[in-house]
């Protein structure tokens, strides 16, 4: 399957409406200047200017796909996104690079862990968070060809897990469980998969939902997960406020439902910067530590089996 850059190049070469833009962040689009000529625009480190230009291009019938570090794109240019893009509902596509824990060794200034909250708060904006590179490849063309503005949490982590086809507004249901339902998005999906296998080895019935479309959200999947299992676990590399935990709470209130919910996220704090594996270990977000946290919440502090021996080869690449 083609990667992000190749999919965007092929689409832009067959559809002249597409313009690729960056605020001096070419990590995902290094080879596109030669391919697209004057339809590739680097504005320099000027996220607000880039968004304003993109809105102007969209008003003239173009579809700009713009790139910057997630934290600067969503925070520094927020007013421009809200006012120039959101109010008019223009089809500007925003790609945020190294969102969430993918910024690993960067400190709080570079950690986009409130981006889902602020982007989904903009009327007309849609929000997406792929589990890995293959998942992202399944998603991007449908996102880019929609007539809505969109924010994509870019994720280039490798995996041989084969995701199902993507539909805007739908969750990918990996499994359904009566004891525990795990709702997750982005790079923590792979660790939720490991936690699922550990918990199943302990005799638990575990459901897993890849919530890759965060706005629009799959309300039916959330109602199913929360109402058909004893415990719902929400895993996200985002502040607890405003992300999936808040989305689930809103949906439960809307439908006048209750559920036992365990959030695993960043509660009123930024994460400790380090290499990714160290971040995951310190913050309790490895597969093993997620499983431990769930078992502890259930009041079962000891595993009956050797958890390491239960993990199948998921073949997630480092």
KEKE-151442 format. One record per residue (C-alpha): residue number from 0; x, y, z. Coordinates in steps of 0.001 Angstrom, whole numbers, plus 500000, padded with zeros to 6 digits. Layout:
<pts>
PT  pos      c1      c2      c3
PT  NUM       X       Y       Z
...
</pts>
This chain:
<pts>
PT  pos      c1      c2      c3
PT    0  500000  500000  500000
PT    1  501220  503527  499196
PT    2  502254  505831  501996
PT    3  500849  509272  502801
PT    4  503126  511147  500412
PT    5  502480  508861  497437
PT    6  498724  508935  497922
PT    7  498772  512734  498073
PT    8  501030  512985  495012
PT    9  498834  510682  492941
PT   10  495681  512534  493954
PT   11  497190  515956  493259
PT   12  498498  514869  489848
PT   13  495060  513657  488805
PT   14  493066  516496  490392
PT   15  494368  520016  489796
PT   16  492306  521413  492672
PT   17  494822  520072  495186
PT   18  497526  522350  496552
PT   19  500067  521100  499091
PT   20  501322  523584  501675
PT   21  503728  523472  504603
PT   22  505021  525785  507304
PT   23  508595  524553  506889
PT   24  507681  521017  507932
PT   25  508335  518719  504987
PT   26  508702  515399  506818
PT   27  505619  513889  505148
PT   28  505990  515612  501765
PT   29  509725  515847  500968
PT   30  509403  514715  497360
PT   31  506354  516767  496372
PT   32  507968  520094  495376
PT   33  509442  518539  492224
PT   34  506259  516626  491429
PT   35  503799  519496  491932
PT   36  505786  522577  490967
PT   37  503894  525769  491863
PT   38  501157  523738  493573
PT   39  503609  523109  496415
PT   40  503963  526133  498707
PT   41  506261  526457  501721
PT   42  505354  529595  503668
PT   43  508171  529207  506186
PT   44  507532  529111  509926
PT   45  504280  531069  509563
PT   46  501379  528793  510482
PT   47  498843  531625  510652
PT   48  499840  532930  507238
PT   49  499653  529413  505788
PT   50  496118  528878  507096
PT   51  494994  532270  505810
PT   52  496474  531551  502383
PT   53  494857  528106  502363
PT   54  491457  529635  503113
PT   55  491905  532068  500218
PT   56  492843  529231  497870
PT   57  489827  527205  499036
PT   58  487549  530163  498271
PT   59  488872  529964  494708
PT   60  487996  526279  494348
PT   61  491241  524693  495504
PT   62  491653  521933  498108
PT   63  494691  522849  500222
PT   64  496363  520087  502248
PT   65  498522  521871  504810
PT   66  501273  520602  507108
PT   67  502941  521745  510326
PT   68  503882  520423  513743
PT   69  500564  519541  515383
PT   70  501012  521791  518391
PT   71  501858  524887  516354
PT   72  499229  524216  513697
PT   73  496406  523847  516207
PT   74  497494  526371  518845
PT   75  499391  529129  517041
PT   76  496976  529228  514101
PT   77  493791  528436  516050
PT   78  492026  531758  515432
PT   79  492754  531522  511706
PT   80  491464  527948  511560
PT   81  488338  528875  513506
PT   82  487592  532112  511665
PT   83  488937  531679  508130
PT   84  488242  527959  507717
PT   85  485618  526916  510274
PT   86  483075  529709  509929
PT   87  483008  529328  506144
PT   88  483267  525529  506273
PT   89  486045  525587  503687
PT   90  487613  522246  502626
PT   91  491063  522998  504029
PT   92  492780  519803  505199
PT   93  495121  520197  508169
PT   94  497754  517555  508871
PT   95  499394  517770  512286
PT   96  502829  516126  512482
PT   97  504043  514356  515681
PT   98  500822  514776  517684
PT   99  500393  513339  521175
PT  100  503055  510919  522409
PT  101  504667  510861  518958
PT  102  506505  514048  519957
PT  103  508150  511823  522620
PT  104  511345  513683  523681
PT  105  509841  517145  523199
PT  106  508643  519099  526218
PT  107  505221  520667  526875
PT  108  505641  523443  524296
PT  109  505754  520806  521546
PT  110  503200  518348  522938
PT  111  499895  518453  521075
PT  112  497745  516748  523679
PT  113  494816  519178  523622
PT  114  494504  519262  519834
PT  115  491491  516950  519578
PT  116  489629  519095  522096
PT  117  490202  522427  520377
PT  118  489751  521166  516822
PT  119  486509  519319  517520
PT  120  485213  522471  519215
PT  121  485188  524296  515869
PT  122  481828  523970  514070
PT  123  482161  522255  510661
PT  124  485626  520826  511519
PT  125  486131  517057  511291
PT  126  488842  515237  513288
PT  127  490681  511976  512577
PT  128  493378  509933  514347
PT  129  494729  506835  512553
PT  130  496201  503946  514531
PT  131  499307  503595  512336
PT  132  500630  504275  508849
PT  133  498518  501614  507157
PT  134  495374  502893  508858
PT  135  496242  506433  507767
PT  136  496714  505292  504174
PT  137  493186  503853  504209
PT  138  491757  507110  505524
PT  139  493363  510083  503849
PT  140  491841  510051  500377
PT  141  488280  509947  501719
PT  142  489120  512750  504153
PT  143  490710  514916  501460
PT  144  487840  514405  499017
PT  145  485153  515328  501535
PT  146  483733  518842  501359
PT  147  484452  519505  505041
PT  148  487470  521060  506732
PT  149  489490  518342  508449
PT  150  492226  517889  511033
PT  151  494337  514732  510792
PT  152  496632  513532  513567
PT  153  499382  512120  511334
PT  154  500759  508730  512369
PT  155  503576  507005  510460
PT  156  504271  504171  512925
PT  157  504681  500869  511088
PT  158  502501  497831  511668
PT  159  501519  494706  509769
PT  160  498099  494702  511410
PT  161  495570  494780  508572
PT  162  492898  497349  509229
PT  163  489448  497172  507698
PT  164  488196  499730  505182
PT  165  487548  503244  506454
PT  166  484298  505149  506540
PT  167  484023  508669  507908
PT  168  482090  508612  511168
PT  169  482569  504894  511811
PT  170  484727  503075  514349
PT  171  486759  500011  513403
PT  172  485434  497213  515613
PT  173  488264  494747  516244
PT  174  486271  492654  518732
PT  175  483332  492849  521100
PT  176  483556  491849  524762
PT  177  481198  491419  527699
PT  178  483705  492108  530496
PT  179  485776  494995  529124
PT  180  485459  497299  526122
PT  181  488535  499328  525152
PT  182  488057  502514  523130
PT  183  491306  503879  521702
PT  184  492709  505970  518869
PT  185  496102  506831  517428
PT  186  499429  505172  518292
PT  187  498149  503709  521569
PT  188  496070  501279  519513
PT  189  498989  498854  519235
PT  190  499454  498825  523008
PT  191  495733  498374  523559
PT  192  495995  495297  521329
PT  193  498693  493859  523588
PT  194  496651  494671  526698
PT  195  493668  492930  525122
PT  196  495647  489720  524622
PT  197  496965  489789  528198
PT  198  493476  490307  529596
PT  199  492034  487548  527432
PT  200  494697  485183  528790
PT  201  493284  486043  532230
PT  202  489880  484834  531095
PT  203  488374  488234  530281
PT  204  486045  488892  527362
PT  205  487546  492021  525764
PT  206  486195  494284  523055
PT  207  488456  496691  521169
PT  208  487318  499698  519146
PT  209  489622  501820  516978
PT  210  487977  505258  517218
PT  211  489843  506637  514231
PT  212  487040  509068  513322
PT  213  486663  511357  516339
PT  214  484378  513892  514687
PT  215  482007  512758  513375
PT  216  482035  510031  516032
PT  217  480419  506607  515894
PT  218  477742  507048  518572
PT  219  476298  503600  517937
PT  220  479660  501944  518634
PT  221  480116  503922  521855
PT  222  476629  503050  523112
PT  223  477230  499395  522222
PT  224  480608  499278  523950
PT  225  479482  501002  527151
PT  226  476187  499175  527519
PT  227  477227  495635  526574
PT  228  480303  495308  528793
PT  229  480888  495731  532521
PT  230  483768  498187  532135
PT  231  484674  500664  529401
PT  232  488334  501706  529200
PT  233  489209  504853  527253
PT  234  492861  505091  526194
PT  235  494207  508276  524596
PT  236  497422  510281  524354
PT  237  495534  513468  525110
PT  238  494412  515468  528105
PT  239  491539  513736  529860
PT  240  489523  516908  529338
PT  241  488068  517433  525892
PT  242  489163  514229  524137
PT  243  487508  510837  523788
PT  244  486701  510616  527514
PT  245  484671  513830  527215
PT  246  483093  512692  523940
PT  247  481901  509456  525586
PT  248  480513  511399  528555
PT  249  478597  513700  526197
PT  250  477094  510750  524334
PT  251  476084  508943  527528
PT  252  474352  512099  528767
PT  253  472673  512622  525412
PT  254  471178  509122  525535
PT  255  470547  509256  529312
PT  256  472842  506275  529909
PT  257  475398  505383  532566
PT  258  478566  503296  532415
PT  259  481577  502279  534484
PT  260  484429  504082  532713
PT  261  488187  503989  533346
PT  262  490165  506726  531541
PT  263  493847  506162  530759
PT  264  495124  509535  529567
PT  265  496960  512632  530780
PT  266  494996  514104  533671
PT  267  495946  517739  534294
PT  268  499569  517214  533248
PT  269  501869  517042  530279
PT  270  503818  513828  529780
PT  271  507459  513465  530778
PT  272  509639  513894  527645
PT  273  511894  510958  526765
PT  274  512320  508351  524042
PT  275  508943  506887  523119
PT  276  509372  503542  524890
PT  277  510443  505361  528053
PT  278  507472  507728  527833
PT  279  505073  504804  527489
PT  280  506641  502984  530424
PT  281  506758  506035  532695
PT  282  503184  507073  531884
PT  283  501806  503531  532272
PT  284  500784  503152  528636
PT  285  502622  500012  527531
PT  286  500406  497022  526806
PT  287  501447  495320  530020
PT  288  500888  498412  532176
PT  289  497495  499102  530598
PT  290  496458  495544  531448
PT  291  497782  495970  535002
PT  292  495869  499225  535466
PT  293  492646  497596  534283
PT  294  493096  494559  536522
PT  295  493884  496813  539490
PT  296  490721  498841  538815
PT  297  488738  495598  538800
PT  298  490273  494673  542132
PT  299  492331  491839  540654
PT  300  495907  492740  541471
PT  301  497568  489474  540479
PT  302  497716  487840  537083
PT  303  496884  484151  537031
PT  304  499182  483514  534058
PT  305  502554  484733  532822
PT  306  501434  487769  530836
PT  307  504585  487846  528707
PT  308  503935  484341  527425
PT  309  500393  485224  526344
PT  310  501305  487983  523911
PT  311  501137  486804  520335
PT  312  503495  488228  517761
PT  313  501667  491382  516681
PT  314  504723  492484  514688
PT  315  504507  496159  515478
PT  316  507692  497847  514326
PT  317  509690  500199  516520
</pts>
